[in-house]
Amino acid sequence: MSLEQLLAGRPDLWRGRAAPAAAPTGVPTGYPALDAVLSWGGWPPASLSEVLDARPEGALGLVLPALVRLSHGPRWLLLVDPPLPPFAPALAARGLDLARLVVVTTSGETAWAAEQGLRSGACSAVAIWGGEAPWRGAALRRLQLAAQTGGALGLLFRGEAAFRDPSPAALRLRVQRGATGLEVSILKQRGGRPVGVLRLPRSGS
Amino acid sequence: MHWLAIYLPALPLEVYPEALASPLPLAVGQDPRGERVLLCNAVAEGRGVRAGLAAGAALALVADLRILPRRPEAEQAALERLAAWCIRFTPQVSLAPPRALVLDVAASLRLFGGAEALLTSVGAGVAGLGYERTCCLAPTPGGALTLAGQGHGGIIAGRAALRSALAALPVTALGFDRRAHDDLAAMGLRRVADLLRLPRDGLAQRFGQGLVAKLCRLLGDEPDPRPAFVPPAHYAGELELPAEVPEAGALVFACRRLIEELCGYLLGLQAGVRRLEWRLGHADLPHTAFTLGTSTEGRDPGAWLAHLRERLGRLILPAPVRTVALTAGEVRPLPPGPLDLFPELAAALAPDPGLLDRLRSRLGEEAVRGLQALPDHRPERAWRWCLPGEACSGRGRADRPLWLLPEPQPLEVRGQRPWYAGPLDLGGERERIETGWWDGFEVARDYFIATTGSGERLWVYRECHGRRGWFLHGLFG
């Protein structure tokens, strides 16, 4: 019997990097490499995740596989204040059920609409583009609480400048572009450790 | 048989919205000319005005008394609205103009938890709509109406009890014609008890069959069928405000009464509405109108009120409001409730329509939309906005960008190559999209998937004719 087996038999032993003892409950991201390093085995369920990207529209491809999966459930998929209208044929081609998709365009009430969507329990995921307005800690905490209450996956897209601000989100990712695809680094994850640059292949086309 | 009579003693005064709360003495005349006082408000009563007083005498008592003409149409309309509301208790509601309703509640007693509970909930409901009322439950409709009209509320359990309750009333309470009243008085018959003691055949000889038949119906010796009130196919309610309201937020209270009435009407019809049309009347400007809509038929007053609050919060009034009118859109029957084995489970799985309604009422109808993919080769025509949940799943194309710019953006050209913060690498593949003569949107473009120096991928095209300019049209996420 090896040491590894002995240790694995002790559920009361905390081994630093080990994922929680329960089976992974996250929403698979569609990128096996990313799932492997996330402590939920995917996007953290019923909490807020932040995606920091210099371009507001850049990271939709990263979250799209998860949205596609969720769109086949009975609940709505809310996009709050996307920077441009998403192109419906491309979404349909990737398997997204457009009948579940709702695009909300507010004029300066992004936080209110996002919170309503997260809290209601009627949405499986709410993707939020903050525009130019800076997010305050209190507003983020409200979103995080709303996501917990409503059991929704909150995805907040922010600029790279937010990198240094503290945030109550369960997961923070930073996205950059490399020659072969996206380069993702995990800045923070609840119950796990930050992970350096992870190269993900391009999905879709 | 059990009949519930609702008598509205102050209805002629209540159709004047300002009358009840007014600090000034007010009275309503008995006829359009207003020769005698029919009713007066508490202020006038406190200063000695009584019902039946001649107008001159009343004015002598209270010099600043305002005598209002009676409004029979408004009273009738109020009575009909109340009848529509009462349909929640029984389908058999009859009008007894000018000031009463009578409900056949024989079949409703068990559902509403007995006579006592039913009487309480009817009384409380009518009072909640802002009417003074006397409710009486009796074995015959005539008996119930007569007793309620005389201010006797409560429950009369059987025909014997009805007989003794009626016996104590003066004969004038029975509502015979004037000549019969004079004759009865001349014969020394003052109470109903005196009349009941007399033999029926003698009465018939003296006063005719009509009086005896009425007496028989009153006591339940003969049937007394009443025509049922048929609610109108549309609802339209209007309320005059007691004072001009300058602020939209303060209208919620007035609107609540209309919503309650509408929801009572819908409950009776087992129906719901999706749209409420509101009209706010001003003194001399054209009215302000707005619509409240939901995605499913509703008749829950609380939900409508919540929407209304959001909407009124955004409303800017051009002038103070005098009247509020509510028209219900198309009234549709509600779908029957789900008959699932686990209704909670089904409710948890269904998307909540309330969320989208909340978003709509605060952000506007246009702010909440779904996306639909259309089978067209031109990117601009390959999608459109639709109502959420309406899109059928199209096939789409995988080689399209995730974002499409609303307008193609012209690109700079440097050294014969398109430039977007650096030279673009066009890749090898070219896709030609052209024609569209059938709807006047003709295109002829060569599309490329270009890569920038930083690894971003763009959807760019070059016009095939004319200036042959380069444009950015989409972004791959």
Boltz contact constraints between the chains, C-beta under 6 A:
constraints:
  - contact:
      token1: [A, 57]
      token2: [B, 403]
      max_distance: 6.0
  - contact:
      token1: [A, 57]
      token2: [B, 475]
      max_distance: 6.0
  - contact:
      token1: [A, 60]
      token2: [B, 402]
      max_distance: 6.0
  - contact:
      token1: [A, 60]
      token2: [B, 477]
      max_distance: 6.0
  - contact:
      token1: [A, 61]
      token2: [B, 477]
      max_distance: 6.0
  - contact:
      token1: [A, 74]
      token2: [B, 349]
      max_distance: 6.0
  - contact:
      token1: [A, 75]
      token2: [B, 351]
      max_distance: 6.0
  - contact:
      token1: [A, 76]
      token2: [B, 351]
      max_distance: 6.0
  - contact:
      token1: [A, 84]
      token2: [B, 403]
      max_distance: 6.0
  - contact:
      token1: [A, 87]
      token2: [B, 400]
      max_distance: 6.0
  - contact:
      token1: [A, 87]
      token2: [B, 401]
      max_distance: 6.0
  - contact:
      token1: [A, 87]
      token2: [B, 402]
      max_distance: 6.0
  - contact:
      token1: [A, 87]
      token2: [B, 404]
      max_distance: 6.0
  - contact:
      token1: [A, 88]
      token2: [B, 371]
      max_distance: 6.0
  - contact:
      token1: [A, 88]
      token2: [B, 373]
      max_distance: 6.0
  - contact:
      token1: [A, 88]
      token2: [B, 383]
      max_distance: 6.0
  - contact:
      token1: [A, 89]
      token2: [B, 373]
      max_distance: 6.0
  - contact:
      token1: [A, 89]
      token2: [B, 382]
      max_distance: 6.0
  - contact:
      token1: [A, 89]
      token2: [B, 396]
      max_distance: 6.0
  - contact:
      token1: [A, 89]
      token2: [B, 397]
      max_distance: 6.0
  - contact:
      token1: [A, 89]
      token2: [B, 400]
      max_distance: 6.0
  - contact:
      token1: [A, 90]
      token2: [B, 400]
      max_distance: 6.0
  - contact:
      token1: [A, 90]
      token2: [B, 402]
      max_distance: 6.0
  - contact:
      token1: [A, 92]
      token2: [B, 373]
      max_distance: 6.0
  - contact:
      token1: [A, 92]
      token2: [B, 394]
      max_distance: 6.0
  - contact:
      token1: [A, 92]
      token2: [B, 396]
      max_distance: 6.0
  - contact:
      token1: [A, 93]
      token2: [B, 396]
      max_distance: 6.0
  - contact:
      token1: [A, 93]
      token2: [B, 397]
      max_distance: 6.0
  - contact:
      token1: [A, 93]
      token2: [B, 398]
      max_distance: 6.0
  - contact:
      token1: [A, 97]
      token2: [B, 393]
      max_distance: 6.0
  - contact:
      token1: [A, 98]
      token2: [B, 371]
      max_distance: 6.0
  - contact:
      token1: [A, 98]
      token2: [B, 391]
      max_distance: 6.0
  - contact:
      token1: [A, 98]
      token2: [B, 393]
      max_distance: 6.0
  - contact:
      token1: [A, 99]
      token2: [B, 389]
      max_distance: 6.0
  - contact:
      token1: [A, 99]
      token2: [B, 391]
      max_distance: 6.0
  - contact:
      token1: [A, 101]
      token2: [B, 370]
      max_distance: 6.0
  - contact:
      token1: [A, 101]
      token2: [B, 371]
      max_distance: 6.0
  - contact:
      token1: [A, 102]
      token2: [B, 370]
      max_distance: 6.0
  - contact:
      token1: [A, 102]
      token2: [B, 388]
      max_distance: 6.0
  - contact:
      token1: [A, 103]
      token2: [B, 369]
      max_distance: 6.0
  - contact:
      token1: [A, 104]
      token2: [B, 359]
      max_distance: 6.0
  - contact:
      token1: [A, 104]
      token2: [B, 367]
      max_distance: 6.0
  - contact:
      token1: [A, 104]
      token2: [B, 368]
      max_distance: 6.0
  - contact:
      token1: [A, 105]
      token2: [B, 367]
      max_distance: 6.0
  - contact:
      token1: [A, 106]
      token2: [B, 363]
      max_distance: 6.0
  - contact:
      token1: [A, 113]
      token2: [B, 359]
      max_distance: 6.0
  - contact:
      token1: [A, 116]
      token2: [B, 358]
      max_distance: 6.0
  - contact:
      token1: [A, 120]
      token2: [B, 352]
      max_distance: 6.0
  - contact:
      token1: [A, 120]
      token2: [B, 355]
      max_distance: 6.0
  - contact:
      token1: [A, 122]
      token2: [B, 351]
      max_distance: 6.0
  - contact:
      token1: [A, 122]
      token2: [B, 352]
      max_distance: 6.0
  - contact:
      token1: [A, 122]
      token2: [B, 355]
      max_distance: 6.0
  - contact:
      token1: [A, 177]
      token2: [B, 454]
      max_distance: 6.0
  - contact:
      token1: [A, 177]
      token2: [B, 455]
      max_distance: 6.0
  - contact:
      token1: [A, 177]
      token2: [B, 456]
      max_distance: 6.0
  - contact:
      token1: [A, 178]
      token2: [B, 455]
      max_distance: 6.0
  - contact:
      token1: [A, 179]
      token2: [B, 455]
      max_distance: 6.0
  - contact:
      token1: [A, 205]
      token2: [B, 399]
      max_distance: 6.0
